[in-house]
Amino acid sequence: MEKVKIALIGAGERGQFNYAPYWKLHGHEMCFGAVAEPDRERRERFAEEYKIPQEGIFERAEDFFAAPKVCHGVMICTQDTRHFEFACRAVRQGYKILLEKPISPDIRECLELQRLAEEYKAEIMVCHVMRYTKFYRTIKKLLEEKAIGEVVSIVHTENVGYWHYAHSYVRGNWHRREDSSPMILAKCCHDMDILSWLLGSRCRSISSWGDLRYFNSAHAPAGSPKRCTDGCPVSGECPYYAPALYLDDEEKWPTAITSLGVGRGRAERLKALEEGPYGKCVFHNDNDVVDHQVAAMLFENGVTVAFTMCAFSNDCDRTMTFMGTEGELRASMDRNQIQVTRFGAGIKTGNTQVITVVPGSAGHSGGDQGIMEEFVAVLKGERENTNSISQSVHSHLMAFAAEESRITGKTVLLEEFEERYRRQ
Ligand SMILES: NC(=O)c1ccc[n+]([C@@H]2O[C@H](COP(=O)([O-])OP(=O)(O)OC[C@H]3O[C@@H](n4cnc5c(N)ncnc54)[C@H](O)[C@@H]3O)[C@@H](O)[C@H]2O)c1
């Protein structure tokens, strides 16, 4: 078969630096035929590196979709609020689609895209990259093999990491709900998806609590200016002091986040801190997304889940404990470790097996390249898409329902919740 051709819509951090590099090892089976990106530096860099023909270079997605169809698939990697409209256009034009999460920050748009995809029989793979990691695949296999019997209850913690939270959710793209998504959708739609996927069950009801506790002016150190670079009196001890976080010379995330300028020198990066969002004091910002949230869930198969997302952790780690009828499974994604204990004949006589998973080298422990592998195989017609839009919409609904519960203080029944929005 000829190589499959893909168009990249939005050549930013995710599209250009996390998914596209798949081509470097798999150029014999796929290539990029087009790019749409308004930022000239990113567009030109991508077009040159990925050898895009002149007629395949567009300044905006709108121009790409107005031109004749030249690719088999599209990767939509724009910001949260620009996924839905481009996905709808791609569905109508018959593209197979890799779509960055979230589908949309608007629940009605998520449901509408599912309806449209069903009408056009379109393949849409939402980037639930965790499912493609060896870590989660190993856990799924163990659960399916009944390594701990029947799962009864799960404790799942999303330890965001204090510096990661400050980077993405106080200073970065996802710091305001209105401009992007609520935290439980932006960060935790992965967790909602993983839970439902691992259990092979839909969520029945959800209750949630949480707020923005710390990153506000009430906690600003005395005399702290609006920017770290304006002579902050606590620069030596504040864990969020921007020059300490961003001026190291390494060119990796988040130090090299594109808005600070990939490949630029220290002087230019300092200027970006003096003028741009990443130099702002974390206590004097307009952020409004929560810094801690918990959710209690009941799944249709009777499994209960206690979920916690919290900014205040040292590691960025997802940790899970699965409690089963015949044993327990404890897992840490950051440590790539899964510990399975089968209950023994007496008190604490169980046997423990420790599995260390070798993660993939690419982003999200190999999940970013794993999903590319499946997308290309689906484009080539060699594999079924295992990542259906209806499952993705369900895990998004879990996040929206948790947010409604957090705001109203009431338990949300997923079926009623979905029905209410489907009727609107
Ligand atoms: N799957 C994951 O694990 C994961 C992780 C991080 C972020 N994300 C999601 O990925 C998405 C992209 O995030 P990012 O960090 O790459 O953002 P980014 O801002 O670096 O990239 C988005 C790009 O879209 C471009 N763009 C804007 N308008 C456009 C238009 N009309 N046509 C074409 N391109 C346009 C921007 O110029 C930018 O380069 C977000 O929705 C985010 O929530 C997913």
The ligand as a Tripos MOL2 file, in Angstrom:
@<TRIPOS>MOLECULE
LIG
   44    48     1     0     0
SMALL
NO_CHARGES

@<TRIPOS>ATOM
      1 N1         -3.2820   14.0510   25.3470 N.am      1 LIG1
      2 C1         -2.5910   14.6550   26.2850 C.2       1 LIG1
      3 O1         -2.0630   14.0250   27.1790 O.2       1 LIG1
      4 C2         -2.4170   16.1430   26.2550 C.ar      1 LIG1
      5 C3         -1.3930   16.7520   26.9970 C.ar      1 LIG1
      6 C4         -1.2680   18.1420   26.9280 C.ar      1 LIG1
      7 C5         -2.1530   18.8830   26.1780 C.ar      1 LIG1
      8 N2         -3.1570   18.2610   25.4930 N.ar      1 LIG1
      9 C6         -4.1090   19.0230   24.6440 C.3       1 LIG1
     10 O2         -3.4790   19.2770   23.3970 O.3       1 LIG1
     11 C7         -3.9990   20.4820   22.8320 C.3       1 LIG1
     12 C8         -2.8420   21.3140   22.3170 C.3       1 LIG1
     13 O3         -1.9860   21.6650   23.3740 O.3       1 LIG1
     14 P1         -0.5380   22.2770   23.0960 P.3       1 LIG1
     15 O4          0.1690   22.3210   24.3870 O.co2     1 LIG1
     16 O5          0.0700   21.5940   21.9380 O.co2     1 LIG1
     17 O6         -0.9410   23.7720   22.6750 O.3       1 LIG1
     18 P2         -0.1470   24.7680   21.7360 P.3       1 LIG1
     19 O7         -0.7560   26.0920   22.0140 O.co2     1 LIG1
     20 O8          1.3230   24.5930   21.8860 O.co2     1 LIG1
     21 O9         -0.5380   24.2820   20.2470 O.3       1 LIG1
     22 C9         -1.7490   24.6210   19.6100 C.3       1 LIG1
     23 C10        -1.3920   25.1740   18.2450 C.3       1 LIG1
     24 O10        -2.5920   25.4290   17.5030 O.3       1 LIG1
     25 C11        -2.3330   26.5620   16.6760 C.3       1 LIG1
     26 N3         -3.5790   27.1630   16.1590 N.ar      1 LIG1
     27 C12        -4.3410   28.1410   16.7200 C.ar      1 LIG1
     28 N4         -5.3490   28.4720   15.8750 N.ar      1 LIG1
     29 C13        -5.2350   27.6670   14.7900 C.ar      1 LIG1
     30 C14        -5.9580   27.5550   13.5700 C.ar      1 LIG1
     31 N5         -7.0230   28.3360   13.3000 N.pl3     1 LIG1
     32 N6         -5.5470   26.6540   12.6450 N.ar      1 LIG1
     33 C15        -4.4580   25.8490   12.8920 C.ar      1 LIG1
     34 N7         -3.7300   25.9480   14.0300 N.ar      1 LIG1
     35 C16        -4.1100   26.8320   14.9700 C.ar      1 LIG1
     36 C17        -1.5720   27.4830   17.6150 C.3       1 LIG1
     37 O11        -0.8780   28.5060   16.9220 O.3       1 LIG1
     38 C18        -0.6450   26.5080   18.3220 C.3       1 LIG1
     39 O12         0.6170   26.3990   17.6880 O.3       1 LIG1
     40 C19        -4.8200   21.1470   23.9190 C.3       1 LIG1
     41 O13        -6.1820   21.0210   23.6480 O.3       1 LIG1
     42 C20        -4.4620   20.3870   25.1850 C.3       1 LIG1
     43 O14        -5.5050   20.3100   26.1230 O.3       1 LIG1
     44 C21        -3.2780   16.9130   25.5040 C.ar      1 LIG1
@<TRIPOS>BOND
     1     1     2 1
     2     2     3 2
     3     2     4 1
     4     4     5 ar
     5     4    44 ar
     6     5     6 ar
     7     6     7 ar
     8     7     8 ar
     9     8     9 1
    10     8    44 ar
    11     9    10 1
    12     9    42 1
    13    10    11 1
    14    11    12 1
    15    11    40 1
    16    12    13 1
    17    13    14 1
    18    14    15 2
    19    14    16 1
    20    14    17 1
    21    17    18 1
    22    18    19 2
    23    18    20 1
    24    18    21 1
    25    21    22 1
    26    22    23 1
    27    23    24 1
    28    23    38 1
    29    24    25 1
    30    25    26 1
    31    25    36 1
    32    26    27 ar
    33    26    35 ar
    34    27    28 ar
    35    28    29 ar
    36    29    30 ar
    37    29    35 ar
    38    30    31 1
    39    30    32 ar
    40    32    33 ar
    41    33    34 ar
    42    34    35 ar
    43    36    37 1
    44    36    38 1
    45    38    39 1
    46    40    41 1
    47    40    42 1
    48    42    43 1
@<TRIPOS>SUBSTRUCTURE
     1 LIG1         1 GROUP 0 **** ****
